[in-house]
Amino acid sequence: MMLDPVRIYATAIYLASIIVALFCALYVRNKLLTLLAIMLQFGALIWYSLSYIPFARSMVSNVMAACFDTEF
């Protein structure tokens, strides 16, 4: 189910961020890049998990768009 068209992008980002986080932690030894990769990993995992709840991703997208709307 990870390779369904709905979840393929979240899966790819999640797996890539695991590799990047390990590379940054073990070879580059940069804490900031490692932390950014881990944050991206958690974001992809949450987005992937939301794909199992009907209408959850669209609801989260609408809430985030409303929160970051800059028109006054």
Predicted model as a PDB file, atoms N, CA, C, CB and O in Angstrom, pLDDT in the B-factor column:
MODEL        1                                                                  
ATOM      1  N   MET A   1       0.814  -1.195   0.000  1.00 81.00           N  
ATOM      2  CA  MET A   1       0.000   0.000   0.000  1.00 81.00           C  
ATOM      3  C   MET A   1       0.864   1.269   0.000  1.00 81.00           C  
ATOM      4  CB  MET A   1      -0.930  -0.007   1.203  1.00 81.00           C  
ATOM      5  O   MET A   1       0.362   2.363  -0.256  1.00 81.00           O  
ATOM      6  N   MET A   2       2.140   1.122   0.282  1.00 82.00           N  
ATOM      7  CA  MET A   2       3.007   2.299   0.279  1.00 82.00           C  
ATOM      8  C   MET A   2       3.206   2.864  -1.114  1.00 82.00           C  
ATOM      9  CB  MET A   2       4.345   1.960   0.882  1.00 82.00           C  
ATOM     10  O   MET A   2       3.527   4.043  -1.261  1.00 82.00           O  
ATOM     11  N   LEU A   3       3.023   2.044  -2.138  1.00 87.00           N  
ATOM     12  CA  LEU A   3       3.261   2.492  -3.502  1.00 87.00           C  
ATOM     13  C   LEU A   3       1.977   2.874  -4.224  1.00 87.00           C  
ATOM     14  CB  LEU A   3       3.974   1.419  -4.275  1.00 87.00           C  
ATOM     15  O   LEU A   3       1.980   3.012  -5.447  1.00 87.00           O  
ATOM     16  N   ASP A   4       0.877   3.049  -3.491  1.00 88.00           N  
ATOM     17  CA  ASP A   4      -0.354   3.558  -4.092  1.00 88.00           C  
ATOM     18  C   ASP A   4      -0.106   4.972  -4.602  1.00 88.00           C  
ATOM     19  CB  ASP A   4      -1.530   3.534  -3.070  1.00 88.00           C  
ATOM     20  O   ASP A   4       0.723   5.692  -4.046  1.00 88.00           O  
ATOM     21  N   PRO A   5      -0.815   5.377  -5.652  1.00 88.00           N  
ATOM     22  CA  PRO A   5      -0.598   6.728  -6.192  1.00 88.00           C  
ATOM     23  C   PRO A   5      -0.839   7.844  -5.173  1.00 88.00           C  
ATOM     24  CB  PRO A   5      -1.499   6.945  -7.380  1.00 88.00           C  
ATOM     25  O   PRO A   5      -0.247   8.918  -5.282  1.00 88.00           O  
ATOM     26  N   VAL A   6      -1.694   7.599  -4.194  1.00 86.00           N  
ATOM     27  CA  VAL A   6      -1.971   8.619  -3.180  1.00 86.00           C  
ATOM     28  C   VAL A   6      -0.795   8.778  -2.224  1.00 86.00           C  
ATOM     29  CB  VAL A   6      -3.237   8.262  -2.396  1.00 86.00           C  
ATOM     30  O   VAL A   6      -0.564   9.867  -1.699  1.00 86.00           O  
ATOM     31  N   ARG A   7      -0.052   7.699  -1.995  1.00 90.00           N  
ATOM     32  CA  ARG A   7       0.986   7.703  -0.968  1.00 90.00           C  
ATOM     33  C   ARG A   7       2.413   7.666  -1.500  1.00 90.00           C  
ATOM     34  CB  ARG A   7       0.784   6.550  -0.072  1.00 90.00           C  
ATOM     35  O   ARG A   7       3.357   7.690  -0.709  1.00 90.00           O  
ATOM     36  N   ILE A   8       2.595   7.610  -2.804  1.00 93.00           N  
ATOM     37  CA  ILE A   8       3.934   7.403  -3.359  1.00 93.00           C  
ATOM     38  C   ILE A   8       4.884   8.570  -3.054  1.00 93.00           C  
ATOM     39  CB  ILE A   8       3.840   7.198  -4.865  1.00 93.00           C  
ATOM     40  O   ILE A   8       6.066   8.352  -2.787  1.00 93.00           O  
ATOM     41  N   TYR A   9       4.370   9.811  -3.093  1.00 94.00           N  
ATOM     42  CA  TYR A   9       5.239  10.959  -2.844  1.00 94.00           C  
ATOM     43  C   TYR A   9       5.657  11.024  -1.373  1.00 94.00           C  
ATOM     44  CB  TYR A   9       4.532  12.260  -3.250  1.00 94.00           C  
ATOM     45  O   TYR A   9       6.816  11.304  -1.066  1.00 94.00           O  
ATOM     46  N   ALA A  10       4.719  10.767  -0.474  1.00 93.00           N  
ATOM     47  CA  ALA A  10       5.056  10.769   0.947  1.00 93.00           C  
ATOM     48  C   ALA A  10       6.040   9.653   1.270  1.00 93.00           C  
ATOM     49  CB  ALA A  10       3.792  10.622   1.800  1.00 93.00           C  
ATOM     50  O   ALA A  10       6.940   9.837   2.089  1.00 93.00           O  
ATOM     51  N   THR A  11       5.875   8.501   0.635  1.00 94.00           N  
ATOM     52  CA  THR A  11       6.792   7.385   0.851  1.00 94.00           C  
ATOM     53  C   THR A  11       8.190   7.726   0.353  1.00 94.00           C  
ATOM     54  CB  THR A  11       6.277   6.126   0.152  1.00 94.00           C  
ATOM     55  O   THR A  11       9.177   7.457   1.038  1.00 94.00           O  
ATOM     56  N   ALA A  12       8.277   8.314  -0.834  1.00 95.00           N  
ATOM     57  CA  ALA A  12       9.584   8.666  -1.401  1.00 95.00           C  
ATOM     58  C   ALA A  12      10.296   9.712  -0.543  1.00 95.00           C  
ATOM     59  CB  ALA A  12       9.419   9.189  -2.839  1.00 95.00           C  
ATOM     60  O   ALA A  12      11.499   9.607  -0.304  1.00 95.00           O  
ATOM     61  N   ILE A  13       9.561  10.711  -0.086  1.00 95.00           N  
ATOM     62  CA  ILE A  13      10.169  11.748   0.750  1.00 95.00           C  
ATOM     63  C   ILE A  13      10.605  11.165   2.087  1.00 95.00           C  
ATOM     64  CB  ILE A  13       9.187  12.912   0.972  1.00 95.00           C  
ATOM     65  O   ILE A  13      11.667  11.512   2.603  1.00 95.00           O  
ATOM     66  N   TYR A  14       9.791  10.286   2.645  1.00 95.00           N  
ATOM     67  CA  TYR A  14      10.132   9.669   3.927  1.00 95.00           C  
ATOM     68  C   TYR A  14      11.406   8.823   3.821  1.00 95.00           C  
ATOM     69  CB  TYR A  14       8.968   8.803   4.423  1.00 95.00           C  
ATOM     70  O   TYR A  14      12.306   8.948   4.651  1.00 95.00           O  
ATOM     71  N   LEU A  15      11.477   7.979   2.816  1.00 96.00           N  
ATOM     72  CA  LEU A  15      12.655   7.123   2.657  1.00 96.00           C  
ATOM     73  C   LEU A  15      13.905   7.939   2.332  1.00 96.00           C  
ATOM     74  CB  LEU A  15      12.411   6.089   1.561  1.00 96.00           C  
ATOM     75  O   LEU A  15      14.991   7.646   2.831  1.00 96.00           O  
ATOM     76  N   ALA A  16      13.747   8.957   1.499  1.00 97.00           N  
ATOM     77  CA  ALA A  16      14.889   9.809   1.166  1.00 97.00           C  
ATOM     78  C   ALA A  16      15.369  10.589   2.386  1.00 97.00           C  
ATOM     79  CB  ALA A  16      14.521  10.777   0.036  1.00 97.00           C  
ATOM     80  O   ALA A  16      16.573  10.769   2.572  1.00 97.00           O  
ATOM     81  N   SER A  17      14.446  11.050   3.209  1.00 96.00           N  
ATOM     82  CA  SER A  17      14.861  11.815   4.386  1.00 96.00           C  
ATOM     83  C   SER A  17      15.541  10.933   5.420  1.00 96.00           C  
ATOM     84  CB  SER A  17      13.663  12.509   5.011  1.00 96.00           C  
ATOM     85  O   SER A  17      16.389  11.416   6.170  1.00 96.00           O  
ATOM     86  N   ILE A  18      15.190   9.644   5.479  1.00 96.00           N  
ATOM     87  CA  ILE A  18      15.915   8.723   6.364  1.00 96.00           C  
ATOM     88  C   ILE A  18      17.364   8.607   5.913  1.00 96.00           C  
ATOM     89  CB  ILE A  18      15.241   7.326   6.381  1.00 96.00           C  
ATOM     90  O   ILE A  18      18.283   8.663   6.730  1.00 96.00           O  
ATOM     91  N   ILE A  19      17.561   8.446   4.617  1.00 97.00           N  
ATOM     92  CA  ILE A  19      18.913   8.322   4.078  1.00 97.00           C  
ATOM     93  C   ILE A  19      19.703   9.606   4.291  1.00 97.00           C  
ATOM     94  CB  ILE A  19      18.866   7.974   2.589  1.00 97.00           C  
ATOM     95  O   ILE A  19      20.872   9.556   4.675  1.00 97.00           O  
ATOM     96  N   VAL A  20      19.079  10.751   4.048  1.00 96.00           N  
ATOM     97  CA  VAL A  20      19.761  12.036   4.225  1.00 96.00           C  
ATOM     98  C   VAL A  20      20.102  12.266   5.692  1.00 96.00           C  
ATOM     99  CB  VAL A  20      18.889  13.189   3.696  1.00 96.00           C  
ATOM    100  O   VAL A  20      21.188  12.754   6.006  1.00 96.00           O  
ATOM    101  N   ALA A  21      19.186  11.921   6.591  1.00 96.00           N  
ATOM    102  CA  ALA A  21      19.450  12.110   8.022  1.00 96.00           C  
ATOM    103  C   ALA A  21      20.618  11.239   8.484  1.00 96.00           C  
ATOM    104  CB  ALA A  21      18.190  11.784   8.848  1.00 96.00           C  
ATOM    105  O   ALA A  21      21.480  11.699   9.232  1.00 96.00           O  
ATOM    106  N   LEU A  22      20.645   9.997   8.042  1.00 97.00           N  
ATOM    107  CA  LEU A  22      21.763   9.133   8.403  1.00 97.00           C  
ATOM    108  C   LEU A  22      23.077   9.625   7.811  1.00 97.00           C  
ATOM    109  CB  LEU A  22      21.492   7.712   7.946  1.00 97.00           C  
ATOM    110  O   LEU A  22      24.112   9.586   8.475  1.00 97.00           O  
ATOM    111  N   PHE A  23      23.039  10.088   6.565  1.00 97.00           N  
ATOM    112  CA  PHE A  23      24.249  10.599   5.924  1.00 97.00           C  
ATOM    113  C   PHE A  23      24.764  11.843   6.654  1.00 97.00           C  
ATOM    114  CB  PHE A  23      23.975  10.925   4.441  1.00 97.00           C  
ATOM    115  O   PHE A  23      25.961  11.967   6.913  1.00 97.00           O  
ATOM    116  N   CYS A  24      23.852  12.759   6.982  1.00 96.00           N  
ATOM    117  CA  CYS A  24      24.263  13.985   7.667  1.00 96.00           C  
ATOM    118  C   CYS A  24      24.770  13.704   9.082  1.00 96.00           C  
ATOM    119  CB  CYS A  24      23.099  14.970   7.721  1.00 96.00           C  
ATOM    120  O   CYS A  24      25.678  14.381   9.565  1.00 96.00           O  
ATOM    121  N   ALA A  25      24.190  12.716   9.738  1.00 96.00           N  
ATOM    122  CA  ALA A  25      24.600  12.416  11.115  1.00 96.00           C  
ATOM    123  C   ALA A  25      25.921  11.655  11.161  1.00 96.00           C  
ATOM    124  CB  ALA A  25      23.516  11.609  11.824  1.00 96.00           C  
ATOM    125  O   ALA A  25      26.764  11.925  12.017  1.00 96.00           O  
ATOM    126  N   LEU A  26      26.105  10.702  10.241  1.00 96.00           N  
ATOM    127  CA  LEU A  26      27.271   9.830  10.343  1.00 96.00           C  
ATOM    128  C   LEU A  26      28.482  10.317   9.559  1.00 96.00           C  
ATOM    129  CB  LEU A  26      26.908   8.467   9.877  1.00 96.00           C  
ATOM    130  O   LEU A  26      29.615  10.118   9.997  1.00 96.00           O  
ATOM    131  N   TYR A  27      28.268  10.946   8.420  1.00 95.00           N  
ATOM    132  CA  TYR A  27      29.401  11.353   7.585  1.00 95.00           C  
ATOM    133  C   TYR A  27      29.673  12.845   7.637  1.00 95.00           C  
ATOM    134  CB  TYR A  27      29.158  10.946   6.162  1.00 95.00           C  
ATOM    135  O   TYR A  27      30.817  13.261   7.823  1.00 95.00           O  
ATOM    136  N   VAL A  28      28.634  13.655   7.475  1.00 95.00           N  
ATOM    137  CA  VAL A  28      28.833  15.105   7.460  1.00 95.00           C  
ATOM    138  C   VAL A  28      29.002  15.637   8.880  1.00 95.00           C  
ATOM    139  CB  VAL A  28      27.651  15.808   6.765  1.00 95.00           C  
ATOM    140  O   VAL A  28      29.757  16.582   9.107  1.00 95.00           O  
ATOM    141  N   ARG A  29      28.297  15.028   9.839  1.00 95.00           N  
ATOM    142  CA  ARG A  29      28.329  15.413  11.248  1.00 95.00           C  
ATOM    143  C   ARG A  29      27.901  16.863  11.452  1.00 95.00           C  
ATOM    144  CB  ARG A  29      29.723  15.203  11.813  1.00 95.00           C  
ATOM    145  O   ARG A  29      28.507  17.613  12.217  1.00 95.00           O  
ATOM    146  N   ASN A  30      26.838  17.228  10.745  1.00 95.00           N  
ATOM    147  CA  ASN A  30      26.255  18.547  10.884  1.00 95.00           C  
ATOM    148  C   ASN A  30      24.917  18.393  11.595  1.00 95.00           C  
ATOM    149  CB  ASN A  30      26.088  19.248   9.499  1.00 95.00           C  
ATOM    150  O   ASN A  30      23.992  17.778  11.065  1.00 95.00           O  
ATOM    151  N   LYS A  31      24.821  18.952  12.793  1.00 95.00           N  
ATOM    152  CA  LYS A  31      23.613  18.786  13.603  1.00 95.00           C  
ATOM    153  C   LYS A  31      22.407  19.496  13.007  1.00 95.00           C  
ATOM    154  CB  LYS A  31      23.857  19.296  15.003  1.00 95.00           C  
ATOM    155  O   LYS A  31      21.288  18.991  13.092  1.00 95.00           O  
ATOM    156  N   LEU A  32      22.620  20.648  12.411  1.00 96.00           N  
ATOM    157  CA  LEU A  32      21.500  21.404  11.847  1.00 96.00           C  
ATOM    158  C   LEU A  32      20.890  20.672  10.651  1.00 96.00           C  
ATOM    159  CB  LEU A  32      21.960  22.810  11.427  1.00 96.00           C  
ATOM    160  O   LEU A  32      19.668  20.565  10.549  1.00 96.00           O  
ATOM    161  N   LEU A  33      21.730  20.170   9.749  1.00 96.00           N  
ATOM    162  CA  LEU A  33      21.211  19.426   8.601  1.00 96.00           C  
ATOM    163  C   LEU A  33      20.526  18.134   9.042  1.00 96.00           C  
ATOM    164  CB  LEU A  33      22.343  19.111   7.617  1.00 96.00           C  
ATOM    165  O   LEU A  33      19.519  17.731   8.460  1.00 96.00           O  
ATOM    166  N   THR A  34      21.065  17.495  10.056  1.00 96.00           N  
ATOM    167  CA  THR A  34      20.445  16.279  10.576  1.00 96.00           C  
ATOM    168  C   THR A  34      19.081  16.585  11.170  1.00 96.00           C  
ATOM    169  CB  THR A  34      21.343  15.621  11.626  1.00 96.00           C  
ATOM    170  O   THR A  34      18.124  15.844  10.944  1.00 96.00           O  
ATOM    171  N   LEU A  35      18.985  17.661  11.920  1.00 97.00           N  
ATOM    172  CA  LEU A  35      17.715  18.049  12.513  1.00 97.00           C  
ATOM    173  C   LEU A  35      16.685  18.405  11.441  1.00 97.00           C  
ATOM    174  CB  LEU A  35      17.917  19.227  13.460  1.00 97.00           C  
ATOM    175  O   LEU A  35      15.516  18.037  11.561  1.00 97.00           O  
ATOM    176  N   LEU A  36      17.104  19.110  10.403  1.00 97.00           N  
ATOM    177  CA  LEU A  36      16.188  19.444   9.314  1.00 97.00           C  
ATOM    178  C   LEU A  36      15.694  18.193   8.583  1.00 97.00           C  
ATOM    179  CB  LEU A  36      16.871  20.388   8.326  1.00 97.00           C  
ATOM    180  O   LEU A  36      14.524  18.107   8.209  1.00 97.00           O  
ATOM    181  N   ALA A  37      16.584  17.235   8.383  1.00 96.00           N  
ATOM    182  CA  ALA A  37      16.179  15.987   7.729  1.00 96.00           C  
ATOM    183  C   ALA A  37      15.210  15.196   8.602  1.00 96.00           C  
ATOM    184  CB  ALA A  37      17.411  15.131   7.403  1.00 96.00           C  
ATOM    185  O   ALA A  37      14.282  14.571   8.087  1.00 96.00           O  
ATOM    186  N   ILE A  38      15.414  15.216   9.909  1.00 96.00           N  
ATOM    187  CA  ILE A  38      14.513  14.511  10.817  1.00 96.00           C  
ATOM    188  C   ILE A  38      13.149  15.193  10.842  1.00 96.00           C  
ATOM    189  CB  ILE A  38      15.108  14.451  12.237  1.00 96.00           C  
ATOM    190  O   ILE A  38      12.124  14.513  10.896  1.00 96.00           O  
ATOM    191  N   MET A  39      13.119  16.516  10.803  1.00 97.00           N  
ATOM    192  CA  MET A  39      11.844  17.232  10.761  1.00 97.00           C  
ATOM    193  C   MET A  39      11.095  16.933   9.464  1.00 97.00           C  
ATOM    194  CB  MET A  39      12.072  18.745  10.904  1.00 97.00           C  
ATOM    195  O   MET A  39       9.876  16.761   9.473  1.00 97.00           O  
ATOM    196  N   LEU A  40      11.815  16.874   8.365  1.00 97.00           N  
ATOM    197  CA  LEU A  40      11.199  16.500   7.092  1.00 97.00           C  
ATOM    198  C   LEU A  40      10.667  15.071   7.151  1.00 97.00           C  
ATOM    199  CB  LEU A  40      12.209  16.644   5.940  1.00 97.00           C  
ATOM    200  O   LEU A  40       9.605  14.775   6.604  1.00 97.00           O  
ATOM    201  N   GLN A  41      11.390  14.211   7.800  1.00 96.00           N  
ATOM    202  CA  GLN A  41      10.978  12.819   7.959  1.00 96.00           C  
ATOM    203  C   GLN A  41       9.672  12.725   8.748  1.00 96.00           C  
ATOM    204  CB  GLN A  41      12.081  12.010   8.660  1.00 96.00           C  
ATOM    205  O   GLN A  41       8.768  11.988   8.355  1.00 96.00           O  
ATOM    206  N   PHE A  42       9.564  13.456   9.846  1.00 96.00           N  
ATOM    207  CA  PHE A  42       8.333  13.443  10.626  1.00 96.00           C  
ATOM    208  C   PHE A  42       7.169  14.040   9.848  1.00 96.00           C  
ATOM    209  CB  PHE A  42       8.530  14.201  11.927  1.00 96.00           C  
ATOM    210  O   PHE A  42       6.045  13.544   9.932  1.00 96.00           O  
ATOM    211  N   GLY A  43       7.429  15.097   9.094  1.00 95.00           N  
ATOM    212  CA  GLY A  43       6.371  15.684   8.273  1.00 95.00           C  
ATOM    213  C   GLY A  43       5.850  14.719   7.222  1.00 95.00           C  
ATOM    214  O   GLY A  43       4.643  14.626   7.000  1.00 95.00           O  
ATOM    215  N   ALA A  44       6.757  14.004   6.578  1.00 95.00           N  
ATOM    216  CA  ALA A  44       6.341  13.016   5.572  1.00 95.00           C  
ATOM    217  C   ALA A  44       5.586  11.865   6.215  1.00 95.00           C  
ATOM    218  CB  ALA A  44       7.557  12.479   4.810  1.00 95.00           C  
ATOM    219  O   ALA A  44       4.634  11.346   5.633  1.00 95.00           O  
ATOM    220  N   LEU A  45       6.000  11.462   7.406  1.00 95.00           N  
ATOM    221  CA  LEU A  45       5.316  10.377   8.108  1.00 95.00           C  
ATOM    222  C   LEU A  45       3.904  10.791   8.508  1.00 95.00           C  
ATOM    223  CB  LEU A  45       6.114   9.956   9.348  1.00 95.00           C  
ATOM    224  O   LEU A  45       2.970   9.997   8.390  1.00 95.00           O  
ATOM    225  N   ILE A  46       3.742  12.003   8.971  1.00 95.00           N  
ATOM    226  CA  ILE A  46       2.409  12.493   9.325  1.00 95.00           C  
ATOM    227  C   ILE A  46       1.531  12.591   8.092  1.00 95.00           C  
ATOM    228  CB  ILE A  46       2.499  13.857  10.017  1.00 95.00           C  
ATOM    229  O   ILE A  46       0.365  12.198   8.128  1.00 95.00           O  
ATOM    230  N   TRP A  47       2.081  13.115   6.991  1.00 93.00           N  
ATOM    231  CA  TRP A  47       1.312  13.235   5.754  1.00 93.00           C  
ATOM    232  C   TRP A  47       0.913  11.856   5.226  1.00 93.00           C  
ATOM    233  CB  TRP A  47       2.121  13.997   4.690  1.00 93.00           C  
ATOM    234  O   TRP A  47      -0.196  11.678   4.723  1.00 93.00           O  
ATOM    235  N   TYR A  48       1.810  10.892   5.341  1.00 93.00           N  
ATOM    236  CA  TYR A  48       1.515   9.520   4.934  1.00 93.00           C  
ATOM    237  C   TYR A  48       0.407   8.934   5.805  1.00 93.00           C  
ATOM    238  CB  TYR A  48       2.782   8.644   5.017  1.00 93.00           C  
ATOM    239  O   TYR A  48      -0.506   8.285   5.297  1.00 93.00           O  
ATOM    240  N   SER A  49       0.485   9.160   7.097  1.00 93.00           N  
ATOM    241  CA  SER A  49      -0.527   8.630   8.016  1.00 93.00           C  
ATOM    242  C   SER A  49      -1.893   9.257   7.772  1.00 93.00           C  
ATOM    243  CB  SER A  49      -0.103   8.865   9.461  1.00 93.00           C  
ATOM    244  O   SER A  49      -2.921   8.594   7.918  1.00 93.00           O  
ATOM    245  N   LEU A  50      -1.904  10.519   7.406  1.00 93.00           N  
ATOM    246  CA  LEU A  50      -3.178  11.188   7.137  1.00 93.00           C  
ATOM    247  C   LEU A  50      -3.873  10.649   5.893  1.00 93.00           C  
ATOM    248  CB  LEU A  50      -2.957  12.673   6.986  1.00 93.00           C  
ATOM    249  O   LEU A  50      -5.078  10.840   5.728  1.00 93.00           O  
ATOM    250  N   SER A  51      -3.131   9.981   5.021  1.00 90.00           N  
ATOM    251  CA  SER A  51      -3.748   9.456   3.811  1.00 90.00           C  
ATOM    252  C   SER A  51      -4.679   8.280   4.097  1.00 90.00           C  
ATOM    253  CB  SER A  51      -2.679   9.035   2.832  1.00 90.00           C  
ATOM    254  O   SER A  51      -5.467   7.895   3.234  1.00 90.00           O  
ATOM    255  N   TYR A  52      -4.597   7.713   5.285  1.00 91.00           N  
ATOM    256  CA  TYR A  52      -5.481   6.613   5.659  1.00 91.00           C  
ATOM    257  C   TYR A  52      -6.804   7.094   6.246  1.00 91.00           C  
ATOM    258  CB  TYR A  52      -4.786   5.716   6.649  1.00 91.00           C  
ATOM    259  O   TYR A  52      -7.743   6.305   6.361  1.00 91.00           O  
ATOM    260  N   ILE A  53      -6.900   8.357   6.616  1.00 93.00           N  
ATOM    261  CA  ILE A  53      -8.121   8.914   7.189  1.00 93.00           C  
ATOM    262  C   ILE A  53      -8.845   9.677   6.075  1.00 93.00           C  
ATOM    263  CB  ILE A  53      -7.807   9.852   8.424  1.00 93.00           C  
ATOM    264  O   ILE A  53      -8.261  10.569   5.460  1.00 93.00           O  
ATOM    265  N   PRO A  54     -10.102   9.338   5.814  1.00 92.00           N  
ATOM    266  CA  PRO A  54     -10.818  10.022   4.726  1.00 92.00           C  
ATOM    267  C   PRO A  54     -10.903  11.536   4.957  1.00 92.00           C  
ATOM    268  CB  PRO A  54     -12.229   9.443   4.581  1.00 92.00           C  
ATOM    269  O   PRO A  54     -11.283  11.988   6.037  1.00 92.00           O  
ATOM    270  N   PHE A  55     -10.551  12.292   3.951  1.00 94.00           N  
ATOM    271  CA  PHE A  55     -10.596  13.754   3.924  1.00 94.00           C  
ATOM    272  C   PHE A  55      -9.651  14.427   4.914  1.00 94.00           C  
ATOM    273  CB  PHE A  55     -11.988  14.211   4.196  1.00 94.00           C  
ATOM    274  O   PHE A  55      -9.747  15.640   5.106  1.00 94.00           O  
ATOM    275  N   ALA A  56      -8.752  13.699   5.543  1.00 94.00           N  
ATOM    276  CA  ALA A  56      -7.855  14.299   6.536  1.00 94.00           C  
ATOM    277  C   ALA A  56      -6.811  15.195   5.878  1.00 94.00           C  
ATOM    278  CB  ALA A  56      -7.161  13.207   7.353  1.00 94.00           C  
ATOM    279  O   ALA A  56      -6.517  16.278   6.384  1.00 94.00           O  
ATOM    280  N   ARG A  57      -6.249  14.753   4.757  1.00 93.00           N  
ATOM    281  CA  ARG A  57      -5.219  15.570   4.110  1.00 93.00           C  
ATOM    282  C   ARG A  57      -5.789  16.860   3.561  1.00 93.00           C  
ATOM    283  CB  ARG A  57      -4.551  14.791   2.993  1.00 93.00           C  
ATOM    284  O   ARG A  57      -5.139  17.902   3.647  1.00 93.00           O  
ATOM    285  N   SER A  58      -6.980  16.817   3.002  1.00 94.00           N  
ATOM    286  CA  SER A  58      -7.588  18.052   2.492  1.00 94.00           C  
ATOM    287  C   SER A  58      -7.948  18.984   3.638  1.00 94.00           C  
ATOM    288  CB  SER A  58      -8.840  17.737   1.654  1.00 94.00           C  
ATOM    289  O   SER A  58      -7.826  20.202   3.502  1.00 94.00           O  
ATOM    290  N   MET A  59      -8.394  18.431   4.775  1.00 95.00           N  
ATOM    291  CA  MET A  59      -8.721  19.257   5.922  1.00 95.00           C  
ATOM    292  C   MET A  59      -7.467  19.930   6.482  1.00 95.00           C  
ATOM    293  CB  MET A  59      -9.404  18.418   7.002  1.00 95.00           C  
ATOM    294  O   MET A  59      -7.489  21.121   6.792  1.00 95.00           O  
ATOM    295  N   VAL A  60      -6.383  19.180   6.612  1.00 93.00           N  
ATOM    296  CA  VAL A  60      -5.132  19.754   7.119  1.00 93.00           C  
ATOM    297  C   VAL A  60      -4.598  20.807   6.152  1.00 93.00           C  
ATOM    298  CB  VAL A  60      -4.075  18.647   7.341  1.00 93.00           C  
ATOM    299  O   VAL A  60      -4.089  21.842   6.582  1.00 93.00           O  
ATOM    300  N   SER A  61      -4.709  20.553   4.857  1.00 93.00           N  
ATOM    301  CA  SER A  61      -4.262  21.537   3.863  1.00 93.00           C  
ATOM    302  C   SER A  61      -5.058  22.823   3.964  1.00 93.00           C  
ATOM    303  CB  SER A  61      -4.381  20.966   2.451  1.00 93.00           C  
ATOM    304  O   SER A  61      -4.490  23.912   3.889  1.00 93.00           O  
ATOM    305  N   ASN A  62      -6.375  22.709   4.136  1.00 93.00           N  
ATOM    306  CA  ASN A  62      -7.206  23.904   4.266  1.00 93.00           C  
ATOM    307  C   ASN A  62      -6.920  24.665   5.549  1.00 93.00           C  
ATOM    308  CB  ASN A  62      -8.668  23.529   4.213  1.00 93.00           C  
ATOM    309  O   ASN A  62      -6.903  25.895   5.545  1.00 93.00           O  
ATOM    310  N   VAL A  63      -6.696  23.955   6.645  1.00 92.00           N  
ATOM    311  CA  VAL A  63      -6.382  24.616   7.914  1.00 92.00           C  
ATOM    312  C   VAL A  63      -5.032  25.330   7.826  1.00 92.00           C  
ATOM    313  CB  VAL A  63      -6.371  23.589   9.073  1.00 92.00           C  
ATOM    314  O   VAL A  63      -4.898  26.463   8.290  1.00 92.00           O  
ATOM    315  N   MET A  64      -4.043  24.680   7.238  1.00 91.00           N  
ATOM    316  CA  MET A  64      -2.726  25.314   7.110  1.00 91.00           C  
ATOM    317  C   MET A  64      -2.786  26.528   6.186  1.00 91.00           C  
ATOM    318  CB  MET A  64      -1.694  24.305   6.583  1.00 91.00           C  
ATOM    319  O   MET A  64      -2.131  27.537   6.447  1.00 91.00           O  
ATOM    320  N   ALA A  65      -3.568  26.437   5.108  1.00 91.00           N  
ATOM    321  CA  ALA A  65      -3.721  27.587   4.212  1.00 91.00           C  
ATOM    322  C   ALA A  65      -4.408  28.742   4.927  1.00 91.00           C  
ATOM    323  CB  ALA A  65      -4.517  27.193   2.959  1.00 91.00           C  
ATOM    324  O   ALA A  65      -4.053  29.902   4.717  1.00 91.00           O  
ATOM    325  N   ALA A  66      -5.384  28.434   5.764  1.00 90.00           N  
ATOM    326  CA  ALA A  66      -6.063  29.490   6.520  1.00 90.00           C  
ATOM    327  C   ALA A  66      -5.151  30.099   7.577  1.00 90.00           C  
ATOM    328  CB  ALA A  66      -7.324  28.939   7.180  1.00 90.00           C  
ATOM    329  O   ALA A  66      -5.223  31.301   7.832  1.00 90.00           O  
ATOM    330  N   CYS A  67      -4.305  29.300   8.190  1.00 90.00           N  
ATOM    331  CA  CYS A  67      -3.400  29.812   9.213  1.00 90.00           C  
ATOM    332  C   CYS A  67      -2.318  30.725   8.633  1.00 90.00           C  
ATOM    333  CB  CYS A  67      -2.753  28.657   9.949  1.00 90.00           C  
ATOM    334  O   CYS A  67      -1.922  31.705   9.263  1.00 90.00           O  
ATOM    335  N   PHE A  68      -1.851  30.402   7.449  1.00 88.00           N  
ATOM    336  CA  PHE A  68      -0.767  31.170   6.855  1.00 88.00           C  
ATOM    337  C   PHE A  68      -1.242  32.165   5.812  1.00 88.00           C  
ATOM    338  CB  PHE A  68       0.227  30.245   6.242  1.00 88.00           C  
ATOM    339  O   PHE A  68      -0.437  32.680   5.036  1.00 88.00           O  
ATOM    340  N   ASP A  69      -2.542  32.443   5.782  1.00 85.00           N  
ATOM    341  CA  ASP A  69      -3.076  33.442   4.868  1.00 85.00           C  
ATOM    342  C   ASP A  69      -2.644  34.820   5.360  1.00 85.00           C  
ATOM    343  CB  ASP A  69      -4.634  33.341   4.761  1.00 85.00           C  
ATOM    344  O   ASP A  69      -2.889  35.171   6.514  1.00 85.00           O  
ATOM    345  N   THR A  70      -1.999  35.604   4.489  1.00 77.00           N  
ATOM    346  CA  THR A  70      -1.419  36.868   4.925  1.00 77.00           C  
ATOM    347  C   THR A  70      -2.277  38.082   4.592  1.00 77.00           C  
ATOM    348  CB  THR A  70      -0.071  37.035   4.310  1.00 77.00           C  
ATOM    349  O   THR A  70      -1.867  39.214   4.852  1.00 77.00           O  
ATOM    350  N   GLU A  71      -3.453  37.869   4.026  1.00 72.00           N  
ATOM    351  CA  GLU A  71      -4.312  39.002   3.738  1.00 72.00           C  
ATOM    352  C   GLU A  71      -4.981  39.486   5.015  1.00 72.00           C  
ATOM    353  CB  GLU A  71      -5.362  38.632   2.685  1.00 72.00           C  
ATOM    354  O   GLU A  71      -5.457  38.686   5.821  1.00 72.00           O  
ATOM    355  N   PHE A  72      -5.014  40.813   5.194  1.00 63.00           N  
ATOM    356  CA  PHE A  72      -5.644  41.381   6.364  1.00 63.00           C  
ATOM    357  C   PHE A  72      -6.891  42.104   5.981  1.00 63.00           C  
ATOM    358  CB  PHE A  72      -4.707  42.303   7.089  1.00 63.00           C  
ATOM    359  O   PHE A  72      -7.573  42.658   6.843  1.00 63.00           O  
TER     360      PHE A  72                                                      
ENDMDL                                                                          
END                                                                             
